[in-house]
Amino acid sequence: MTERAPMAERIMQAADRLFYRKGIRAVGVDTVAAEAGISKRSLYDTFASKDALVAAYLRQRIQPVPPSDQPPATQILALFDRLQARFAEGDFRGCPFVNAVTELAEDCATARAIARDFKADRRHHIASLLSQAGAPDPDTLASQIALLFEGAIAAMLVQQDPAVAHHARNAANVLMQAAGIQN
């Protein structure tokens, strides 16, 4: 491990906390550096720009879906269960990828690309599971289920009710059953 690794980790932890809680535009590199306990110069020695820091923050937020031996439909429904658990933690402030794209608008093509790839990977994961389960049109069904997932996130922000994930889960289950996939 290099000497910079612990500093990079501190910077990323600070950026993650601050960007997610307060917003990317609202938090300057001075604030991230102070939170990490380093100088602004040290931050820029580690990350060449705020855009580079934002990109690293978003990439760090990408967490692979844990492997499972459960049936494909059960794995898909578990995505909604994990979402509901996340909602119930009490500090949910939306999807960090959507937040970044919304905040940065046209100013950061990199953030948009990372967000687009993340969402496409999740949809592809769902499509793969649906294909394993024998869905007649896994791509279309995956898009529908992904929209339910995204809708639950938006509904949570407005309603502040973790049960919206459960409702989205039930709708996903209805769609899968209509496609002949049993849980």
Residue pairs with C-beta under 8 A, 6 or more apart in sequence:
4 45
4 46
7 36
7 38
7 42
7 46
8 46
10 36
10 37
10 38
11 32
11 33
11 36
11 38
11 43
11 46
11 47
11 53
12 56
12 57
12 60
13 36
14 32
14 33
14 35
14 36
15 27
15 32
15 36
15 53
15 54
15 56
15 57
16 57
16 60
16 61
17 35
18 27
18 31
18 32
18 35
19 27
19 54
19 57
19 96
19 100
20 93
20 96
20 99
21 91
21 93
23 99
23 103
24 54
24 57
24 99
24 100
24 103
24 104
25 103
25 104
28 50
29 40
29 43
29 44
29 50
29 53
30 40
32 43
32 53
33 39
33 40
33 42
33 43
36 43
43 53
47 53
47 56
51 108
51 110
51 111
54 100
54 104
54 108
54 110
54 111
55 110
55 111
55 114
57 96
58 96
58 97
58 100
58 111
58 114
58 115
58 118
59 114
61 96
61 97
62 114
62 118
62 121
65 75
65 79
65 125
68 74
68 75
68 78
70 78
71 133
71 183
72 129
72 130
72 132
72 133
72 181
73 129
73 133
73 173
73 176
73 181
73 182
73 183
74 183
75 129
76 126
76 129
76 130
76 145
76 172
76 176
77 169
77 172
77 173
77 183
79 126
79 149
80 148
80 149
80 152
80 165
80 166
80 168
80 169
80 172
81 165
81 169
83 149
83 152
83 153
83 165
83 168
84 162
84 163
84 165
84 166
84 169
86 92
87 156
87 162
87 164
87 165
88 162
92 156
92 157
93 99
93 157
94 153
94 157
95 150
95 153
97 111
97 114
97 115
97 118
97 119
98 115
98 150
98 153
100 108
100 111
100 114
100 115
101 111
101 112
101 115
104 111
104 112
119 146
119 150
122 146
122 149
123 142
123 143
123 146
124 142
126 142
126 145
126 146
127 138
127 139
127 141
127 142
128 138
130 138
130 141
130 142
130 145
130 176
130 179
130 181
131 138
133 176
133 181
134 180
134 181
135 141
135 176
135 179
135 180
135 181
136 179
136 180
137 179
141 175
141 176
141 179
144 175
145 172
145 175
145 176
148 168
148 171
148 172
148 175
149 168
149 172
151 168
152 164
152 165
152 167
152 168
155 161
155 164
155 168
156 162
156 164
156 165
173 183
176 182
176 183
177 183
